[in-house]
Amino acid sequence: MKIAISVPDNLSQAVDHYAERTGVSRSEVYARAVHRLLETLEAEESLRRFNEIYAEATPAAPALTAAARVTFERNEW
């Protein structure tokens, strides 16, 4: 699908330079950037919802909290 957007000149030049340097099209650079932005926004929204739910939850036993922290830190987010 084709779309038309306006971007500042310096951003357009940076995208052009990156596209030339890496051998990908400008469209691909913009598509990748939007995809990454959407992934980031979704992750932030999920974290926000998790934090809301967690804030409302009953405090867990200290051992459970410690185990959850270890599990959380071992996983790549």
N, CA, C and O atoms as a CHARMM CRD file, in Angstrom:
* protein
*
  308
    1    1 MET  N      0.84400  -1.16200   0.00000 PROA 1      0.00000
    2    1 MET  CA     0.00000   0.00000   0.00000 PROA 1      0.00000
    3    1 MET  C      0.89500   1.23300   0.00000 PROA 1      0.00000
    4    1 MET  O      1.90000   1.28600   0.71000 PROA 1      0.00000
    5    2 LYS  N      0.52700   2.19700  -0.78500 PROA 2      0.00000
    6    2 LYS  CA     1.27100   3.44400  -0.82300 PROA 2      0.00000
    7    2 LYS  C      0.58200   4.45800   0.07200 PROA 2      0.00000
    8    2 LYS  O     -0.64400   4.55500   0.10900 PROA 2      0.00000
    9    3 ILE  N      1.40700   5.21300   0.79600 PROA 3      0.00000
   10    3 ILE  CA     0.89800   6.31700   1.59900 PROA 3      0.00000
   11    3 ILE  C      1.82900   7.50100   1.40200 PROA 3      0.00000
   12    3 ILE  O      2.98200   7.33300   1.00400 PROA 3      0.00000
   13    4 ALA  N      1.33600   8.68000   1.67600 PROA 4      0.00000
   14    4 ALA  CA     2.15700   9.88400   1.59000 PROA 4      0.00000
   15    4 ALA  C      2.23700  10.50000   2.97900 PROA 4      0.00000
   16    4 ALA  O      1.22000  10.71700   3.63700 PROA 4      0.00000
   17    5 ILE  N      3.45800  10.77800   3.41200 PROA 5      0.00000
   18    5 ILE  CA     3.66000  11.42000   4.70400 PROA 5      0.00000
   19    5 ILE  C      4.64600  12.56300   4.53300 PROA 5      0.00000
   20    5 ILE  O      5.43100  12.57800   3.58500 PROA 5      0.00000
   21    6 SER  N      4.60400  13.50300   5.43500 PROA 6      0.00000
   22    6 SER  CA     5.57200  14.59600   5.45100 PROA 6      0.00000
   23    6 SER  C      6.50700  14.38200   6.62600 PROA 6      0.00000
   24    6 SER  O      6.06400  14.13100   7.74700 PROA 6      0.00000
   25    7 VAL  N      7.79800  14.48300   6.36600 PROA 7      0.00000
   26    7 VAL  CA     8.79700  14.36100   7.42500 PROA 7      0.00000
   27    7 VAL  C      9.76900  15.52600   7.29300 PROA 7      0.00000
   28    7 VAL  O      9.94900  16.06300   6.19900 PROA 7      0.00000
   29    8 PRO  N     10.39000  15.91800   8.38500 PROA 8      0.00000
   30    8 PRO  CA    11.37900  16.99300   8.31200 PROA 8      0.00000
   31    8 PRO  C     12.51600  16.62600   7.35600 PROA 8      0.00000
   32    8 PRO  O     12.85900  15.45400   7.19600 PROA 8      0.00000
   33    9 ASP  N     13.08900  17.64900   6.72600 PROA 9      0.00000
   34    9 ASP  CA    14.16500  17.42400   5.76000 PROA 9      0.00000
   35    9 ASP  C     15.32300  16.63100   6.35300 PROA 9      0.00000
   36    9 ASP  O     15.85700  15.72900   5.70800 PROA 9      0.00000
   37   10 ASN  N     15.71300  16.97000   7.59000 PROA 10     0.00000
   38   10 ASN  CA    16.86400  16.27400   8.17300 PROA 10     0.00000
   39   10 ASN  C     16.57200  14.78900   8.39400 PROA 10     0.00000
   40   10 ASN  O     17.47600  13.96300   8.26200 PROA 10     0.00000
   41   11 LEU  N     15.33500  14.43500   8.72600 PROA 11     0.00000
   42   11 LEU  CA    14.96900  13.02900   8.88700 PROA 11     0.00000
   43   11 LEU  C     14.97600  12.32300   7.53300 PROA 11     0.00000
   44   11 LEU  O     15.46800  11.20100   7.41300 PROA 11     0.00000
   45   12 SER  N     14.43400  12.97900   6.52700 PROA 12     0.00000
   46   12 SER  CA    14.41900  12.40100   5.18800 PROA 12     0.00000
   47   12 SER  C     15.84100  12.15000   4.68900 PROA 12     0.00000
   48   12 SER  O     16.12300  11.10700   4.09800 PROA 12     0.00000
   49   13 GLN  N     16.72600  13.10400   4.92800 PROA 13     0.00000
   50   13 GLN  CA    18.12100  12.94100   4.51100 PROA 13     0.00000
   51   13 GLN  C     18.79700  11.80100   5.26700 PROA 13     0.00000
   52   13 GLN  O     19.56200  11.03300   4.68300 PROA 13     0.00000
   53   14 ALA  N     18.51600  11.69000   6.55700 PROA 14     0.00000
   54   14 ALA  CA    19.10000  10.60500   7.35300 PROA 14     0.00000
   55   14 ALA  C     18.60500   9.25000   6.85800 PROA 14     0.00000
   56   14 ALA  O     19.37800   8.29500   6.78200 PROA 14     0.00000
   57   15 VAL  N     17.32600   9.16400   6.52200 PROA 15     0.00000
   58   15 VAL  CA    16.76800   7.91300   6.00200 PROA 15     0.00000
   59   15 VAL  C     17.40100   7.58300   4.65400 PROA 15     0.00000
   60   15 VAL  O     17.78300   6.43900   4.40900 PROA 15     0.00000
   61   16 ASP  N     17.51100   8.57500   3.78600 PROA 16     0.00000
   62   16 ASP  CA    18.14300   8.35400   2.47900 PROA 16     0.00000
   63   16 ASP  C     19.57800   7.84600   2.64700 PROA 16     0.00000
   64   16 ASP  O     19.99300   6.90300   1.97300 PROA 16     0.00000
   65   17 HSD  N     20.32000   8.47300   3.54400 PROA 17     0.00000
   66   17 HSD  CA    21.71300   8.07500   3.77800 PROA 17     0.00000
   67   17 HSD  C     21.77500   6.63900   4.30100 PROA 17     0.00000
   68   17 HSD  O     22.58500   5.83900   3.83300 PROA 17     0.00000
   69   18 TYR  N     20.92800   6.32000   5.26100 PROA 18     0.00000
   70   18 TYR  CA    20.90800   4.96400   5.81800 PROA 18     0.00000
   71   18 TYR  C     20.52900   3.95000   4.74300 PROA 18     0.00000
   72   18 TYR  O     21.14300   2.88800   4.64100 PROA 18     0.00000
   73   19 ALA  N     19.52200   4.27700   3.94600 PROA 19     0.00000
   74   19 ALA  CA    19.06800   3.36300   2.89300 PROA 19     0.00000
   75   19 ALA  C     20.18700   3.09100   1.89000 PROA 19     0.00000
   76   19 ALA  O     20.40500   1.94500   1.49600 PROA 19     0.00000
   77   20 GLU  N     20.89300   4.13400   1.48000 PROA 20     0.00000
   78   20 GLU  CA    22.00200   3.95900   0.54000 PROA 20     0.00000
   79   20 GLU  C     23.11900   3.11800   1.15700 PROA 20     0.00000
   80   20 GLU  O     23.67500   2.23200   0.50800 PROA 20     0.00000
   81   21 ARG  N     23.43300   3.40600   2.40200 PROA 21     0.00000
   82   21 ARG  CA    24.53300   2.72200   3.08300 PROA 21     0.00000
   83   21 ARG  C     24.24500   1.24500   3.29400 PROA 21     0.00000
   84   21 ARG  O     25.15400   0.41700   3.22700 PROA 21     0.00000
   85   22 THR  N     22.98400   0.90800   3.54800 PROA 22     0.00000
   86   22 THR  CA    22.63600  -0.48000   3.86800 PROA 22     0.00000
   87   22 THR  C     22.03600  -1.24500   2.69400 PROA 22     0.00000
   88   22 THR  O     21.86400  -2.46200   2.76200 PROA 22     0.00000
   89   23 GLY  N     21.72100  -0.53400   1.62400 PROA 23     0.00000
   90   23 GLY  CA    21.17900  -1.20200   0.44900 PROA 23     0.00000
   91   23 GLY  C     19.71200  -1.58500   0.54700 PROA 23     0.00000
   92   23 GLY  O     19.25000  -2.46900  -0.17400 PROA 23     0.00000
   93   24 VAL  N     18.98100  -0.93000   1.42900 PROA 24     0.00000
   94   24 VAL  CA    17.54000  -1.16800   1.51400 PROA 24     0.00000
   95   24 VAL  C     16.80900   0.06500   0.99700 PROA 24     0.00000
   96   24 VAL  O     17.37100   1.15900   0.94700 PROA 24     0.00000
   97   25 SER  N     15.58100  -0.12100   0.62300 PROA 25     0.00000
   98   25 SER  CA    14.81600   1.00800   0.09800 PROA 25     0.00000
   99   25 SER  C     14.37000   1.93300   1.23000 PROA 25     0.00000
  100   25 SER  O     14.29800   1.53100   2.39200 PROA 25     0.00000
  101   26 ARG  N     14.07400   3.17100   0.86400 PROA 26     0.00000
  102   26 ARG  CA    13.52700   4.10500   1.85900 PROA 26     0.00000
  103   26 ARG  C     12.23800   3.56200   2.43900 PROA 26     0.00000
  104   26 ARG  O     11.99500   3.68000   3.64000 PROA 26     0.00000
  105   27 SER  N     11.41500   2.97200   1.59600 PROA 27     0.00000
  106   27 SER  CA    10.15100   2.40700   2.07800 PROA 27     0.00000
  107   27 SER  C     10.39500   1.35500   3.14900 PROA 27     0.00000
  108   27 SER  O      9.68100   1.29900   4.15000 PROA 27     0.00000
  109   28 GLU  N     11.40600   0.52300   2.93200 PROA 28     0.00000
  110   28 GLU  CA    11.72800  -0.51300   3.91400 PROA 28     0.00000
  111   28 GLU  C     12.20900   0.10000   5.22700 PROA 28     0.00000
  112   28 GLU  O     11.85700  -0.38500   6.30300 PROA 28     0.00000
  113   29 VAL  N     13.00800   1.15700   5.14800 PROA 29     0.00000
  114   29 VAL  CA    13.47800   1.83000   6.36700 PROA 29     0.00000
  115   29 VAL  C     12.28600   2.36000   7.15700 PROA 29     0.00000
  116   29 VAL  O     12.19400   2.14700   8.36600 PROA 29     0.00000
  117   30 TYR  N     11.37700   3.05000   6.47800 PROA 30     0.00000
  118   30 TYR  CA    10.19700   3.58100   7.16800 PROA 30     0.00000
  119   30 TYR  C      9.31400   2.45700   7.70600 PROA 30     0.00000
  120   30 TYR  O      8.79800   2.55800   8.82000 PROA 30     0.00000
  121   31 ALA  N      9.13500   1.39600   6.93500 PROA 31     0.00000
  122   31 ALA  CA     8.30300   0.27600   7.38600 PROA 31     0.00000
  123   31 ALA  C      8.90000  -0.37400   8.63300 PROA 31     0.00000
  124   31 ALA  O      8.18000  -0.68800   9.58100 PROA 31     0.00000
  125   32 ARG  N     10.21100  -0.57300   8.62700 PROA 32     0.00000
  126   32 ARG  CA    10.86600  -1.16000   9.80300 PROA 32     0.00000
  127   32 ARG  C     10.72200  -0.24700  11.02200 PROA 32     0.00000
  128   32 ARG  O     10.47700  -0.71200  12.13500 PROA 32     0.00000
  129   33 ALA  N     10.87700   1.04800  10.79700 PROA 33     0.00000
  130   33 ALA  CA    10.77400   2.00000  11.90600 PROA 33     0.00000
  131   33 ALA  C      9.36900   2.00000  12.50700 PROA 33     0.00000
  132   33 ALA  O      9.21300   2.01300  13.72800 PROA 33     0.00000
  133   34 VAL  N      8.36400   1.98600  11.66000 PROA 34     0.00000
  134   34 VAL  CA     6.98700   1.96800  12.15100 PROA 34     0.00000
  135   34 VAL  C      6.70800   0.65700  12.87200 PROA 34     0.00000
  136   34 VAL  O      6.06600   0.64800  13.92300 PROA 34     0.00000
  137   35 HSD  N      7.18200  -0.43800  12.31900 PROA 35     0.00000
  138   35 HSD  CA     6.98900  -1.74500  12.95800 PROA 35     0.00000
  139   35 HSD  C      7.61100  -1.75800  14.35200 PROA 35     0.00000
  140   35 HSD  O      6.98800  -2.20600  15.31500 PROA 35     0.00000
  141   36 ARG  N      8.83100  -1.26800  14.45200 PROA 36     0.00000
  142   36 ARG  CA     9.51000  -1.23100  15.75900 PROA 36     0.00000
  143   36 ARG  C      8.78200  -0.29800  16.72400 PROA 36     0.00000
  144   36 ARG  O      8.65000  -0.61300  17.90700 PROA 36     0.00000
  145   37 LEU  N      8.31300   0.83700  16.23500 PROA 37     0.00000
  146   37 LEU  CA     7.56300   1.76100  17.08400 PROA 37     0.00000
  147   37 LEU  C      6.31000   1.09800  17.62700 PROA 37     0.00000
  148   37 LEU  O      6.01600   1.20700  18.81800 PROA 37     0.00000
  149   38 LEU  N      5.57000   0.41300  16.76700 PROA 38     0.00000
  150   38 LEU  CA     4.34900  -0.25800  17.20900 PROA 38     0.00000
  151   38 LEU  C      4.64700  -1.35100  18.22400 PROA 38     0.00000
  152   38 LEU  O      3.90700  -1.51000  19.19500 PROA 38     0.00000
  153   39 GLU  N      5.71500  -2.10400  18.01500 PROA 39     0.00000
  154   39 GLU  CA     6.10300  -3.12400  18.99800 PROA 39     0.00000
  155   39 GLU  C      6.41100  -2.48300  20.34900 PROA 39     0.00000
  156   39 GLU  O      6.00200  -2.99100  21.39200 PROA 39     0.00000
  157   40 THR  N      7.13500  -1.36600  20.32200 PROA 40     0.00000
  158   40 THR  CA     7.49000  -0.66000  21.55500 PROA 40     0.00000
  159   40 THR  C      6.25400  -0.13100  22.26000 PROA 40     0.00000
  160   40 THR  O      6.12300  -0.26300  23.47700 PROA 40     0.00000
  161   41 LEU  N      5.34600   0.46900  21.49600 PROA 41     0.00000
  162   41 LEU  CA     4.12400   1.00700  22.09700 PROA 41     0.00000
  163   41 LEU  C      3.26600  -0.09800  22.69900 PROA 41     0.00000
  164   41 LEU  O      2.68800   0.07800  23.77200 PROA 41     0.00000
  165   42 GLU  N      3.18100  -1.23400  22.01500 PROA 42     0.00000
  166   42 GLU  CA     2.41900  -2.37400  22.54500 PROA 42     0.00000
  167   42 GLU  C      3.04900  -2.88300  23.83700 PROA 42     0.00000
  168   42 GLU  O      2.34300  -3.19400  24.79600 PROA 42     0.00000
  169   43 ALA  N      4.37200  -2.96900  23.85900 PROA 43     0.00000
  170   43 ALA  CA     5.06400  -3.43500  25.06400 PROA 43     0.00000
  171   43 ALA  C      4.84300  -2.46500  26.21700 PROA 43     0.00000
  172   43 ALA  O      4.62400  -2.88700  27.35300 PROA 43     0.00000
  173   44 GLU  N      4.89900  -1.17100  25.92800 PROA 44     0.00000
  174   44 GLU  CA     4.66100  -0.17000  26.96900 PROA 44     0.00000
  175   44 GLU  C      3.23800  -0.26400  27.50100 PROA 44     0.00000
  176   44 GLU  O      3.01200  -0.13900  28.70400 PROA 44     0.00000
  177   45 GLU  N      2.28400  -0.48200  26.61300 PROA 45     0.00000
  178   45 GLU  CA     0.88800  -0.61700  27.02700 PROA 45     0.00000
  179   45 GLU  C      0.70000  -1.86600  27.88000 PROA 45     0.00000
  180   45 GLU  O     -0.00500  -1.83000  28.88900 PROA 45     0.00000
  181   46 SER  N      1.32100  -2.95500  27.48600 PROA 46     0.00000
  182   46 SER  CA     1.23100  -4.18800  28.27200 PROA 46     0.00000
  183   46 SER  C      1.83100  -3.98600  29.65700 PROA 46     0.00000
  184   46 SER  O      1.26500  -4.43500  30.65400 PROA 46     0.00000
  185   47 LEU  N      2.96300  -3.31900  29.72100 PROA 47     0.00000
  186   47 LEU  CA     3.60200  -3.05700  31.00400 PROA 47     0.00000
  187   47 LEU  C      2.73100  -2.15100  31.86900 PROA 47     0.00000
  188   47 LEU  O      2.61000  -2.36800  33.07400 PROA 47     0.00000
  189   48 ARG  N      2.13000  -1.14500  31.25800 PROA 48     0.00000
  190   48 ARG  CA     1.24600  -0.24600  32.00400 PROA 48     0.00000
  191   48 ARG  C      0.08100  -1.02200  32.59800 PROA 48     0.00000
  192   48 ARG  O     -0.25800  -0.84700  33.76800 PROA 48     0.00000
  193   49 ARG  N     -0.53500  -1.88900  31.78100 PROA 49     0.00000
  194   49 ARG  CA    -1.65800  -2.69200  32.27600 PROA 49     0.00000
  195   49 ARG  C     -1.21000  -3.65500  33.37000 PROA 49     0.00000
  196   49 ARG  O     -1.90400  -3.83000  34.37200 PROA 49     0.00000
  197   50 PHE  N     -0.05600  -4.27700  33.17800 PROA 50     0.00000
  198   50 PHE  CA     0.47900  -5.17300  34.19900 PROA 50     0.00000
  199   50 PHE  C      0.68200  -4.42000  35.51100 PROA 50     0.00000
  200   50 PHE  O      0.30100  -4.90300  36.57700 PROA 50     0.00000
  201   51 ASN  N      1.28300  -3.23800  35.42600 PROA 51     0.00000
  202   51 ASN  CA     1.52900  -2.45500  36.63600 PROA 51     0.00000
  203   51 ASN  C      0.23200  -2.05100  37.32500 PROA 51     0.00000
  204   51 ASN  O      0.16700  -2.03600  38.55400 PROA 51     0.00000
  205   52 GLU  N     -0.79300  -1.72600  36.55700 PROA 52     0.00000
  206   52 GLU  CA    -2.09300  -1.39800  37.14900 PROA 52     0.00000
  207   52 GLU  C     -2.66000  -2.59900  37.90200 PROA 52     0.00000
  208   52 GLU  O     -3.12000  -2.47400  39.03700 PROA 52     0.00000
  209   53 ILE  N     -2.62100  -3.75000  37.26200 PROA 53     0.00000
  210   53 ILE  CA    -3.15200  -4.96700  37.89200 PROA 53     0.00000
  211   53 ILE  C     -2.32200  -5.32900  39.11700 PROA 53     0.00000
  212   53 ILE  O     -2.86700  -5.67700  40.16400 PROA 53     0.00000
  213   54 TYR  N     -1.01100  -5.24500  38.98100 PROA 54     0.00000
  214   54 TYR  CA    -0.12400  -5.59700  40.08600 PROA 54     0.00000
  215   54 TYR  C     -0.33900  -4.66300  41.27400 PROA 54     0.00000
  216   54 TYR  O     -0.30000  -5.10200  42.42300 PROA 54     0.00000
  217   55 ALA  N     -0.56500  -3.37800  41.00200 PROA 55     0.00000
  218   55 ALA  CA    -0.78400  -2.40800  42.07900 PROA 55     0.00000
  219   55 ALA  C     -2.05800  -2.72000  42.85500 PROA 55     0.00000
  220   55 ALA  O     -2.15200  -2.41600  44.04400 PROA 55     0.00000
  221   56 GLU  N     -3.03800  -3.32400  42.18700 PROA 56     0.00000
  222   56 GLU  CA    -4.30700  -3.65600  42.82800 PROA 56     0.00000
  223   56 GLU  C     -4.27300  -5.01000  43.52700 PROA 56     0.00000
  224   56 GLU  O     -5.16100  -5.31600  44.32200 PROA 56     0.00000
  225   57 ALA  N     -3.26400  -5.82000  43.24200 PROA 57     0.00000
  226   57 ALA  CA    -3.20800  -7.18600  43.77200 PROA 57     0.00000
  227   57 ALA  C     -2.81500  -7.18600  45.24700 PROA 57     0.00000
  228   57 ALA  O     -2.18800  -6.25300  45.74800 PROA 57     0.00000
  229   58 THR  N     -3.19800  -8.24400  45.91000 PROA 58     0.00000
  230   58 THR  CA    -2.79900  -8.44600  47.29900 PROA 58     0.00000
  231   58 THR  C     -1.30500  -8.73300  47.34200 PROA 58     0.00000
  232   58 THR  O     -0.80300  -9.50000  46.52000 PROA 58     0.00000
  233   59 PRO  N     -0.59000  -8.13800  48.27900 PROA 59     0.00000
  234   59 PRO  CA     0.85600  -8.40900  48.35500 PROA 59     0.00000
  235   59 PRO  C      1.13100  -9.90600  48.52600 PROA 59     0.00000
  236   59 PRO  O      0.47100 -10.58900  49.31000 PROA 59     0.00000
  237   60 ALA  N      2.11000 -10.39300  47.78200 PROA 60     0.00000
  238   60 ALA  CA     2.47200 -11.81500  47.83100 PROA 60     0.00000
  239   60 ALA  C      3.44900 -12.06000  48.97800 PROA 60     0.00000
  240   60 ALA  O      4.04900 -11.13400  49.52300 PROA 60     0.00000
  241   61 ALA  N      3.58300 -13.30200  49.31300 PROA 61     0.00000
  242   61 ALA  CA     4.55800 -13.68600  50.33000 PROA 61     0.00000
  243   61 ALA  C      5.95500 -13.32000  49.83300 PROA 61     0.00000
  244   61 ALA  O      6.21300 -13.38700  48.63100 PROA 61     0.00000
  245   62 PRO  N      6.86100 -12.93500  50.73500 PROA 62     0.00000
  246   62 PRO  CA     8.21500 -12.53900  50.31600 PROA 62     0.00000
  247   62 PRO  C      8.93100 -13.58400  49.46200 PROA 62     0.00000
  248   62 PRO  O      9.63500 -13.22000  48.52000 PROA 62     0.00000
  249   63 ALA  N      8.77100 -14.85800  49.76500 PROA 63     0.00000
  250   63 ALA  CA     9.44200 -15.90300  48.97200 PROA 63     0.00000
  251   63 ALA  C      8.90800 -15.92800  47.54700 PROA 63     0.00000
  252   63 ALA  O      9.67400 -16.10800  46.60000 PROA 63     0.00000
  253   64 LEU  N      7.60900 -15.75100  47.38900 PROA 64     0.00000
  254   64 LEU  CA     7.00800 -15.72600  46.05500 PROA 64     0.00000
  255   64 LEU  C      7.48000 -14.50400  45.27900 PROA 64     0.00000
  256   64 LEU  O      7.77800 -14.59600  44.08800 PROA 64     0.00000
  257   65 THR  N      7.54700 -13.37300  45.94500 PROA 65     0.00000
  258   65 THR  CA     8.02800 -12.15000  45.30300 PROA 65     0.00000
  259   65 THR  C      9.47200 -12.32100  44.83800 PROA 65     0.00000
  260   65 THR  O      9.81400 -11.92200  43.72500 PROA 65     0.00000
  261   66 ALA  N     10.31400 -12.90300  45.67200 PROA 66     0.00000
  262   66 ALA  CA    11.71700 -13.12400  45.30800 PROA 66     0.00000
  263   66 ALA  C     11.83300 -14.07600  44.12600 PROA 66     0.00000
  264   66 ALA  O     12.63500 -13.84000  43.22300 PROA 66     0.00000
  265   67 ALA  N     11.05100 -15.14400  44.11700 PROA 67     0.00000
  266   67 ALA  CA    11.08100 -16.10200  43.00300 PROA 67     0.00000
  267   67 ALA  C     10.61500 -15.44200  41.71100 PROA 67     0.00000
  268   67 ALA  O     11.18700 -15.68200  40.64700 PROA 67     0.00000
  269   68 ALA  N      9.59400 -14.62600  41.80000 PROA 68     0.00000
  270   68 ALA  CA     9.09500 -13.92600  40.61300 PROA 68     0.00000
  271   68 ALA  C     10.14700 -12.96600  40.07500 PROA 68     0.00000
  272   68 ALA  O     10.31700 -12.85100  38.86100 PROA 68     0.00000
  273   69 ARG  N     10.84800 -12.28200  40.95800 PROA 69     0.00000
  274   69 ARG  CA    11.88600 -11.34300  40.53000 PROA 69     0.00000
  275   69 ARG  C     13.00600 -12.07700  39.79600 PROA 69     0.00000
  276   69 ARG  O     13.47200 -11.61200  38.75600 PROA 69     0.00000
  277   70 VAL  N     13.43900 -13.21200  40.32400 PROA 70     0.00000
  278   70 VAL  CA    14.50000 -13.99800  39.68200 PROA 70     0.00000
  279   70 VAL  C     14.04600 -14.45400  38.30200 PROA 70     0.00000
  280   70 VAL  O     14.80200 -14.35200  37.33600 PROA 70     0.00000
  281   71 THR  N     12.82600 -14.95300  38.20200 PROA 71     0.00000
  282   71 THR  CA    12.28800 -15.39800  36.91300 PROA 71     0.00000
  283   71 THR  C     12.21400 -14.23700  35.93800 PROA 71     0.00000
  284   71 THR  O     12.59000 -14.38100  34.77500 PROA 71     0.00000
  285   72 PHE  N     11.73700 -13.09600  36.39300 PROA 72     0.00000
  286   72 PHE  CA    11.61200 -11.90700  35.55100 PROA 72     0.00000
  287   72 PHE  C     12.97700 -11.48300  35.01900 PROA 72     0.00000
  288   72 PHE  O     13.11000 -11.18200  33.83300 PROA 72     0.00000
  289   73 GLU  N     13.98500 -11.45600  35.87900 PROA 73     0.00000
  290   73 GLU  CA    15.31300 -11.00000  35.47800 PROA 73     0.00000
  291   73 GLU  C     16.00400 -11.97400  34.52400 PROA 73     0.00000
  292   73 GLU  O     16.87700 -11.56200  33.76000 PROA 73     0.00000
  293   74 ARG  N     15.63800 -13.23800  34.55100 PROA 74     0.00000
  294   74 ARG  CA    16.25400 -14.23600  33.66600 PROA 74     0.00000
  295   74 ARG  C     15.68600 -14.18700  32.25400 PROA 74     0.00000
  296   74 ARG  O     16.31300 -14.68200  31.31800 PROA 74     0.00000
  297   75 ASN  N     14.51000 -13.59900  32.09200 PROA 75     0.00000
  298   75 ASN  CA    13.85900 -13.56100  30.78200 PROA 75     0.00000
  299   75 ASN  C     14.23100 -12.29400  30.04000 PROA 75     0.00000
  300   75 ASN  O     14.31800 -11.21700  30.63100 PROA 75     0.00000
  301   76 GLU  N     14.45100 -12.43100  28.73400 PROA 76     0.00000
  302   76 GLU  CA    14.72700 -11.27900  27.89000 PROA 76     0.00000
  303   76 GLU  C     13.40400 -10.66300  27.45900 PROA 76     0.00000
  304   76 GLU  O     12.53000 -11.35900  26.94200 PROA 76     0.00000
  305   77 TRP  N     13.25700  -9.37600  27.66800 PROA 77     0.00000
  306   77 TRP  CA    12.00600  -8.68900  27.32300 PROA 77     0.00000
  307   77 TRP  C     12.22600  -7.94100  26.07600 PROA 77     0.00000
  308   77 TRP  O     11.31200  -7.27900  25.58400 PROA 77     0.00000
